[in-house]
Amino acid sequence: MANLRGDLALRPVGHVSSPLKDRASAPKQGTEGAPDAWLVFEPSYQTALEGLAVGDRIIVLTWLHQASRDVLRTRPRDDPRNPETGVFATRSPDRPNPVGLHPVEILRVTGRRVLVRGLEALDGTPVVDVKPVLKGDTGA
């Protein structure tokens, strides 16, 4: 059994550069009108980008730095008509560990910057990791 009480240390590998500046202007999901956005990687991680190409589908993991970490229940999509449910049954950004999961498509790779389609993360959001969508994977 793993020790679940220890602290975890995450180091951002980059950040999001997006026209989305506040939560009110961001779509709930990337497929709901998110603008193209850049993933800007720290210089020490540029080598890790090798193999990424235009047209690839990737999953971007972010740290939703503006999220509330004390929320355990929410109404899906912030709709008062929806019954309250536990955050683990939702994609709410407000949760104990606000890790964002974003399936996106690569539009351009330039140095240590990657332009993607379908990213609803806010400008300045830390990027924690990137993983490829595998064949047969929905990426969702």
MDTraj code that builds the backbone (N, CA, C; nanometers):
import mdtraj as md
import numpy as np

residues = "MET ALA ASN LEU ARG GLY ASP LEU ALA LEU ARG PRO VAL GLY HIS VAL SER SER PRO LEU LYS ASP ARG ALA SER ALA PRO LYS GLN GLY THR GLU GLY ALA PRO ASP ALA TRP LEU VAL PHE GLU PRO SER TYR GLN THR ALA LEU GLU GLY LEU ALA VAL GLY ASP ARG ILE ILE VAL LEU THR TRP LEU HIS GLN ALA SER ARG ASP VAL LEU ARG THR ARG PRO ARG ASP ASP PRO ARG ASN PRO GLU THR GLY VAL PHE ALA THR ARG SER PRO ASP ARG PRO ASN PRO VAL GLY LEU HIS PRO VAL GLU ILE LEU ARG VAL THR GLY ARG ARG VAL LEU VAL ARG GLY LEU GLU ALA LEU ASP GLY THR PRO VAL VAL ASP VAL LYS PRO VAL LEU LYS GLY ASP THR GLY ALA".split()
xyz = np.array([
    [0.0846, -0.1177, 0.0000],
    [0.0000, 0.0000, 0.0000],
    [0.0890, 0.1239, 0.0000],
    [0.0598, 0.2162, -0.0896],
    [0.1371, 0.3395, -0.1006],
    [0.1041, 0.4333, 0.0147],
    [0.2005, 0.5145, 0.0512],
    [0.1788, 0.6168, 0.1530],
    [0.1058, 0.7332, 0.0877],
    [-0.0202, 0.7511, 0.1194],
    [-0.1010, 0.8557, 0.0577],
    [-0.0931, 0.9880, 0.1324],
    [-0.0165, 0.9952, 0.2371],
    [-0.0093, 1.1179, 0.3156],
    [0.1095, 1.2061, 0.2792],
    [0.2002, 1.1561, 0.1983],
    [0.3178, 1.2342, 0.1615],
    [0.2841, 1.3442, 0.0623],
    [0.3660, 1.4477, 0.0610],
    [0.3486, 1.5551, -0.0362],
    [0.4081, 1.5137, -0.1698],
    [0.3466, 1.5602, -0.2756],
    [0.3967, 1.5372, -0.4104],
    [0.4581, 1.6677, -0.4594],
    [0.5637, 1.6583, -0.5336],
    [0.6263, 1.7778, -0.5895],
    [0.6142, 1.7746, -0.7411],
    [0.5412, 1.8696, -0.7960],
    [0.5288, 1.8842, -0.9406],
    [0.6051, 2.0091, -0.9815],
    [0.6785, 1.9987, -1.0909],
    [0.7465, 2.1151, -1.1461],
    [0.6871, 2.1432, -1.2827],
    [0.6365, 2.2627, -1.3039],
    [0.5841, 2.2937, -1.4374],
    [0.6937, 2.2790, -1.5424],
    [0.6544, 2.2283, -1.6587],
    [0.7472, 2.2173, -1.7708],
    [0.7295, 2.3350, -1.8659],
    [0.6250, 2.4126, -1.8438],
    [0.5969, 2.5286, -1.9264],
    [0.4696, 2.5956, -1.8810],
    [0.4128, 2.6777, -1.9695],
    [0.2880, 2.7463, -1.9387],
    [0.2066, 2.7659, -2.0662],
    [0.0819, 2.8010, -2.0478],
    [-0.0098, 2.8277, -2.1580],
    [-0.0046, 2.9770, -2.1911],
    [0.0021, 3.0077, -2.3193],
    [-0.0123, 3.1448, -2.3672],
    [-0.1395, 3.1485, -2.4509],
    [-0.2436, 3.2125, -2.3974],
    [-0.3763, 3.2062, -2.4572],
    [-0.4456, 3.3416, -2.4488],
    [-0.5372, 3.3695, -2.5416],
    [-0.6180, 3.4902, -2.5287],
    [-0.7199, 3.4812, -2.4144],
    [-0.7399, 3.3621, -2.3575],
    [-0.8335, 3.3467, -2.2453],
    [-0.7672, 3.3997, -2.1184],
    [-0.8224, 3.5071, -2.0639],
    [-0.7597, 3.5733, -1.9491],
    [-0.8314, 3.5485, -1.8170],
    [-0.9586, 3.5064, -1.8212],
    [-1.0323, 3.4829, -1.6968],
    [-1.1299, 3.3677, -1.7145],
    [-1.1688, 3.3092, -1.6021],
    [-1.2547, 3.1902, -1.6057],
    [-1.3887, 3.2172, -1.6716],
    [-1.4427, 3.3374, -1.6550],
    [-1.5735, 3.3687, -1.7115],
    [-1.5728, 3.3635, -1.8642],
    [-1.4578, 3.3919, -1.9262],
    [-1.4508, 3.3931, -2.0729],
    [-1.4129, 3.2579, -2.1314],
    [-1.3759, 3.1624, -2.0480],
    [-1.3298, 3.0322, -2.0971],
    [-1.4461, 2.9364, -2.1187],
    [-1.4437, 2.8619, -2.2301],
    [-1.5467, 2.7584, -2.2482],
    [-1.5265, 2.6468, -2.1459],
    [-1.6326, 2.5707, -2.1194],
    [-1.6246, 2.4599, -2.0231],
    [-1.5346, 2.3479, -2.0740],
    [-1.5336, 2.3256, -2.2055],
    [-1.4510, 2.2224, -2.2682],
    [-1.3846, 2.2826, -2.3918],
    [-1.2717, 2.2275, -2.4302],
    [-1.1995, 2.2777, -2.5456],
    [-1.2764, 2.2686, -2.6758],
    [-1.3682, 2.1734, -2.6853],
    [-1.4473, 2.1557, -2.8069],
    [-1.5627, 2.2545, -2.8167],
    [-1.5744, 2.3419, -2.7180],
    [-1.6854, 2.4379, -2.7150],
    [-1.6383, 2.5796, -2.7484],
    [-1.5458, 2.5911, -2.8418],
    [-1.5047, 2.7221, -2.8890],
    [-1.3752, 2.7756, -2.8306],
    [-1.2901, 2.6894, -2.7798],
    [-1.1616, 2.7369, -2.7264],
    [-1.0747, 2.7909, -2.8402],
    [-1.0074, 2.9036, -2.8173],
    [-0.9188, 2.9569, -2.9211],
    [-0.7899, 2.8750, -2.9300],
    [-0.7197, 2.8886, -3.0410],
    [-0.5869, 2.8281, -3.0500],
    [-0.4998, 2.8918, -2.9417],
    [-0.4085, 2.8129, -2.8861],
    [-0.3224, 2.8623, -2.7785],
    [-0.1844, 2.7993, -2.7925],
    [-0.0863, 2.8661, -2.7363],
    [0.0510, 2.8164, -2.7381],
    [0.0843, 2.7491, -2.6065],
    [0.1555, 2.6377, -2.6149],
    [0.2226, 2.5779, -2.5002],
    [0.3662, 2.6264, -2.5099],
    [0.4129, 2.6949, -2.4085],
    [0.5480, 2.7504, -2.4096],
    [0.6289, 2.6742, -2.3052],
    [0.7275, 2.5984, -2.3511],
    [0.8044, 2.5114, -2.2627],
    [0.9318, 2.5810, -2.2146],
    [0.9707, 2.5470, -2.0927],
    [1.0962, 2.5970, -2.0373],
    [1.2114, 2.5470, -2.1249],
    [1.3179, 2.6272, -2.1399],
    [1.4298, 2.5864, -2.2258],
    [1.4865, 2.4486, -2.1912],
    [1.4895, 2.4136, -2.0643],
    [1.5484, 2.2845, -2.0248],
    [1.4653, 2.1647, -2.0709],
    [1.3435, 2.1873, -2.1194],
    [1.2574, 2.0770, -2.1643],
    [1.2422, 2.0722, -2.3160],
    [1.3141, 2.1548, -2.3906],
    [1.2974, 2.1569, -2.5356],
    [1.3253, 2.0208, -2.5985],
    [1.4247, 1.9487, -2.5494],
    [1.4569, 1.8161, -2.6037],
    [1.3389, 1.7201, -2.5893],
    [1.2577, 1.7381, -2.4866],
    [1.1429, 1.6503, -2.4631],
    [1.0351, 1.6661, -2.5704],
    [1.0426, 1.7728, -2.6498],
    [0.9440, 1.7967, -2.7548],
    [0.9742, 1.7190, -2.8829],
    [1.0929, 1.6602, -2.8922],
    [1.1293, 1.5860, -3.0125],
    [1.0283, 1.4751, -3.0399],
    [0.9828, 1.4679, -3.1625],
    [0.8858, 1.3662, -3.2018],
    [0.7443, 1.4196, -3.2105],
    [0.7167, 1.5364, -3.1517],
    [0.5838, 1.5964, -3.1655],
    [0.5737, 1.6587, -3.3038],
    [0.4584, 1.6411, -3.3702],
    [0.4435, 1.6895, -3.5065],
    [0.3040, 1.7466, -3.5298],
    [0.2948, 1.8327, -3.6292],
    [0.1670, 1.8890, -3.6706],
    [0.0693, 1.7755, -3.6992],
    [-0.0527, 1.7901, -3.6486],
    [-0.1564, 1.6885, -3.6685],
    [-0.1647, 1.5871, -3.5561],
    [-0.0596, 1.5777, -3.4741],
    [-0.0642, 1.4848, -3.3599],
    [-0.1711, 1.5281, -3.2605],
    [-0.2340, 1.4302, -3.1988],
    [-0.3261, 1.4556, -3.0870],
    [-0.2484, 1.4243, -2.9603],
    [-0.2525, 1.5177, -2.8672],
    [-0.1830, 1.5002, -2.7402],
    [-0.2777, 1.5336, -2.6259],
    [-0.2420, 1.4885, -2.5085],
    [-0.3148, 1.5244, -2.3870],
    [-0.2228, 1.6141, -2.3062],
    [-0.2686, 1.7357, -2.2802],
    [-0.1929, 1.8316, -2.2011],
    [-0.2462, 1.8257, -2.0586],
    [-0.1554, 1.8054, -1.9641],
    [-0.1905, 1.8067, -1.8227],
    [-0.1463, 1.9406, -1.7658],
    [-0.2394, 2.0111, -1.7039],
    [-0.2097, 2.1421, -1.6480],
    [-0.2412, 2.1438, -1.4989],
    [-0.1900, 2.2464, -1.4327],
    [-0.2260, 2.2735, -1.2933],
    [-0.3177, 2.3945, -1.2972],
    [-0.4450, 2.3738, -1.2647],
    [-0.5455, 2.4794, -1.2740],
    [-0.5291, 2.5739, -1.1551],
    [-0.4335, 2.6643, -1.1687],
    [-0.3854, 2.7485, -1.0595],
    [-0.4888, 2.8448, -1.0022],
    [-0.5981, 2.8700, -1.0721],
    [-0.7022, 2.9584, -1.0190],
    [-0.8175, 2.8807, -0.9565],
    [-0.8052, 2.7508, -0.9477],
    [-0.9122, 2.6663, -0.8938],
    [-0.9185, 2.6746, -0.7420],
    [-1.0364, 2.6478, -0.6902],
    [-1.0556, 2.6331, -0.5453],
    [-1.0277, 2.4883, -0.5097],
    [-0.9408, 2.4662, -0.4121],
    [-0.8995, 2.3297, -0.3771],
    [-0.9835, 2.2692, -0.2653],
    [-1.0788, 2.3447, -0.2115],
    [-1.1595, 2.2931, -0.1013],
    [-1.2987, 2.2487, -0.1452],
    [-1.3238, 2.2457, -0.2750],
    [-1.4552, 2.2072, -0.3279],
    [-1.4614, 2.0554, -0.3437],
    [-1.5651, 1.9940, -0.2861],
    [-1.5854, 1.8491, -0.2977],
    [-1.7134, 1.8138, -0.3733],
    [-1.8080, 1.9081, -0.3780],
    [-1.9337, 1.8868, -0.4492],
    [-1.9606, 2.0071, -0.5376],
    [-2.0242, 1.9817, -0.6519],
    [-2.0551, 2.0899, -0.7446],
    [-2.1757, 2.0528, -0.8290],
    [-2.2279, 2.1506, -0.8977],
    [-2.3340, 2.1253, -0.9950],
    [-2.2672, 2.1188, -1.1329],
    [-2.2771, 2.0061, -1.2021],
    [-2.2119, 1.9950, -1.3328],
    [-2.2440, 2.1126, -1.4238],
    [-2.1394, 2.1655, -1.4875],
    [-2.1452, 2.2787, -1.5794],
    [-2.1952, 2.4063, -1.5117],
    [-2.1893, 2.4106, -1.3776],
    [-2.2364, 2.5264, -1.2994],
    [-2.3824, 2.5594, -1.3284],
    [-2.4583, 2.4581, -1.3653],
    [-2.5996, 2.4762, -1.3990],
    [-2.6841, 2.4454, -1.2757],
    [-2.7571, 2.5459, -1.2230],
    [-2.8370, 2.5227, -1.1021],
    [-2.9463, 2.4177, -1.1195],
    [-2.9794, 2.3828, -1.2437],
    [-3.0799, 2.2778, -1.2672],
    [-3.0224, 2.1384, -1.2446],
    [-2.8894, 2.1261, -1.2469],
    [-2.8253, 1.9967, -1.2253],
    [-2.8106, 1.9697, -1.0761],
    [-2.8321, 1.8457, -1.0334],
    [-2.8136, 1.8140, -0.8919],
    [-2.6657, 1.8196, -0.8539],
    [-2.6397, 1.8535, -0.7289],
    [-2.5021, 1.8510, -0.6800],
    [-2.4476, 1.7096, -0.6868],
    [-2.3206, 1.6996, -0.7211],
    [-2.2536, 1.5702, -0.7279],
    [-2.1092, 1.5885, -0.6840],
    [-2.0426, 1.4797, -0.6521],
    [-1.9026, 1.4865, -0.6127],
    [-1.8150, 1.5298, -0.7291],
    [-1.7110, 1.6094, -0.6997],
    [-1.6266, 1.6621, -0.8073],
    [-1.5553, 1.5526, -0.8850],
    [-1.5333, 1.4362, -0.8243],
    [-1.4656, 1.3289, -0.8975],
    [-1.5527, 1.2713, -1.0081],
    [-1.6808, 1.3042, -1.0093],
    [-1.7718, 1.2611, -1.1155],
    [-1.7932, 1.3727, -1.2175],
    [-1.7093, 1.4772, -1.2111],
    [-1.7227, 1.5917, -1.3014],
    [-1.5869, 1.6300, -1.3585],
    [-1.5882, 1.7246, -1.4522],
    [-1.4646, 1.7826, -1.5057],
    [-1.4415, 1.9220, -1.4457],
    [-1.5038, 1.9511, -1.3340],
    [-1.4895, 2.0820, -1.2701],
    [-1.3425, 2.1130, -1.2427],
    [-1.3003, 2.2381, -1.2651],
    [-1.1634, 2.2749, -1.2303],
    [-1.1436, 2.2851, -1.0790],
    [-1.2503, 2.3097, -1.0061],
    [-1.2428, 2.3210, -0.8599],
    [-1.2479, 2.1825, -0.7987],
    [-1.1369, 2.1420, -0.7330],
    [-1.1236, 2.0067, -0.6787],
    [-0.9995, 2.0018, -0.5913],
    [-0.9835, 1.8970, -0.5112],
    [-0.8686, 1.8921, -0.4189],
    [-0.7326, 1.9074, -0.4871],
    [-0.7122, 1.8420, -0.5991],
    [-0.5885, 1.8554, -0.6769],
    [-0.6284, 1.8967, -0.8183],
    [-0.6214, 2.0252, -0.8489],
    [-0.6766, 2.0758, -0.9751],
    [-0.5886, 2.0486, -1.0964],
    [-0.5807, 1.9216, -1.1324],
    [-0.5080, 1.8813, -1.2525],
    [-0.6039, 1.8909, -1.3707],
    [-0.5636, 1.9653, -1.4727],
    [-0.6444, 1.9781, -1.5930],
    [-0.6028, 1.8740, -1.6956],
    [-0.6984, 1.8202, -1.7680],
    [-0.6765, 1.7192, -1.8711],
    [-0.7351, 1.7750, -2.0006],
    [-0.6501, 1.7958, -2.1009],
    [-0.6923, 1.8646, -2.2223],
    [-0.6487, 1.7884, -2.3474],
    [-0.7389, 1.7167, -2.4132],
    [-0.7038, 1.6557, -2.5416],
    [-0.7033, 1.7646, -2.6496],
    [-0.5914, 1.7812, -2.7191],
    [-0.5770, 1.8874, -2.8182],
    [-0.5073, 1.8332, -2.9429],
    [-0.5088, 1.9144, -3.0483],
    [-0.4381, 1.8812, -3.1722],
    [-0.3261, 1.9816, -3.1940],
    [-0.2098, 1.9327, -3.2345],
    [-0.0958, 2.0203, -3.2615],
    [-0.1117, 2.0842, -3.3993],
    [-0.1008, 2.2184, -3.4027],
    [-0.1093, 2.2935, -3.5275],
    [0.0271, 2.3382, -3.5778],
    [0.1211, 2.3601, -3.4842],
    [0.2548, 2.4064, -3.5228],
    [0.3514, 2.3784, -3.4094],
    [0.4747, 2.3464, -3.4442],
    [0.5825, 2.3307, -3.3464],
    [0.6945, 2.4241, -3.3903],
    [0.7286, 2.5181, -3.3043],
    [0.8317, 2.6170, -3.3349],
    [0.9237, 2.6292, -3.2150],
    [1.0421, 2.5722, -3.2242],
    [1.1356, 2.5785, -3.1110],
    [1.0762, 2.5116, -2.9888],
    [1.0599, 2.5892, -2.8836],
    [1.0024, 2.5337, -2.7610],
    [0.8567, 2.5773, -2.7403],
    [0.7932, 2.6143, -2.8518],
    [0.6520, 2.6540, -2.8490],
    [0.5713, 2.5595, -2.9374],
    [0.4540, 2.5201, -2.8865],
    [0.3664, 2.4293, -2.9602],
    [0.2278, 2.4941, -2.9650],
    [0.1791, 2.5205, -3.0859],
    [0.0465, 2.5782, -3.1043],
    [-0.0547, 2.4641, -3.1099],
    [-0.1612, 2.4753, -3.0293],
    [-0.2607, 2.3684, -3.0233],
    [-0.4019, 2.4242, -3.0433],
    [-0.4897, 2.3371, -3.0884],
    [-0.6324, 2.3682, -3.1054],
    [-0.7110, 2.2955, -2.9967],
    [-0.8064, 2.3681, -2.9366],
    [-0.8986, 2.3041, -2.8423],
    [-0.8554, 2.3107, -2.6972],
    [-0.7747, 2.4105, -2.6599],
    [-0.7274, 2.4224, -2.5220],
    [-0.8039, 2.5325, -2.4509],
    [-0.8824, 2.4956, -2.3498],
    [-0.9641, 2.5926, -2.2767],
    [-0.8944, 2.6472, -2.1523],
    [-0.7651, 2.6203, -2.1362],
    [-0.6903, 2.6684, -2.0200],
    [-0.6608, 2.8178, -2.0332],
    [-0.6526, 2.8838, -1.9191],
    [-0.6289, 3.0276, -1.9150],
    [-0.4826, 3.0630, -1.9402],
    [-0.4618, 3.1832, -1.9866],
    [-0.3271, 3.2358, -2.0060],
    [-0.2494, 3.2255, -1.8752],
    [-0.1279, 3.1741, -1.8828],
    [-0.0439, 3.1606, -1.7643],
    [-0.0604, 3.0299, -1.6890],
    [-0.1543, 2.9452, -1.7295],
    [-0.1742, 2.8168, -1.6618],
    [-0.0480, 2.7319, -1.6734],
    [0.0033, 2.6796, -1.5613],
    [0.1212, 2.5938, -1.5688],
    [0.0912, 2.4621, -1.6412],
    [0.1828, 2.4223, -1.7299],
    [0.1763, 2.2923, -1.7970],
    [0.2603, 2.1957, -1.7146],
    [0.1996, 2.0835, -1.6746],
    [0.2662, 1.9838, -1.5910],
    [0.3285, 1.8732, -1.6749],
    [0.2599, 1.8328, -1.7832],
    [0.3095, 1.7234, -1.8662],
    [0.2318, 1.7216, -1.9964],
    [0.2840, 1.6475, -2.0934],
    [0.2195, 1.6244, -2.2220],
    [0.2353, 1.4764, -2.2538],
    [0.1280, 1.4148, -2.3024],
    [0.1334, 1.2744, -2.3397],
    [0.0643, 1.2564, -2.4742],
    [0.1108, 1.1625, -2.5548],
    [0.0456, 1.1389, -2.6837],
    [-0.0868, 1.0647, -2.6640],
    [-0.1800, 1.0905, -2.7554],
    [-0.3010, 1.0088, -2.7618],
    [-0.2626, 0.8849, -2.8402],
    [-0.2817, 0.7686, -2.7823],
    [-0.2455, 0.6432, -2.8479],
    [-0.3550, 0.5976, -2.9421],
    [-0.3165, 0.5209, -3.0420],
    [-0.4125, 0.4671, -3.1374],
    [-0.5241, 0.3937, -3.0630],
    [-0.6487, 0.4257, -3.0956],
    [-0.7626, 0.3648, -3.0290],
    [-0.8032, 0.4359, -2.9012],
    [-0.7219, 0.5316, -2.8552],
    [-0.7502, 0.6108, -2.7350],
    [-0.8411, 0.7253, -2.7742],
    [-0.9388, 0.7573, -2.6931],
    [-1.0279, 0.8684, -2.7245],
    [-0.9663, 1.0013, -2.6853],
    [-0.8691, 0.9997, -2.5938],
    [-0.8072, 1.1239, -2.5499],
    [-0.8949, 1.2045, -2.4578],
    [-1.0081, 1.1508, -2.4200],
    [-1.0994, 1.2266, -2.3339],
    [-1.0937, 1.1762, -2.1909],
])
top = md.Topology()
chain = top.add_chain()
for i, resn in enumerate(residues, 1):
    res = top.add_residue(resn, chain, resSeq=i)
    for name in ("N", "CA", "C"):
        top.add_atom(name, md.element.get_by_symbol(name[0]), res)
traj = md.Trajectory(xyz[None], top)
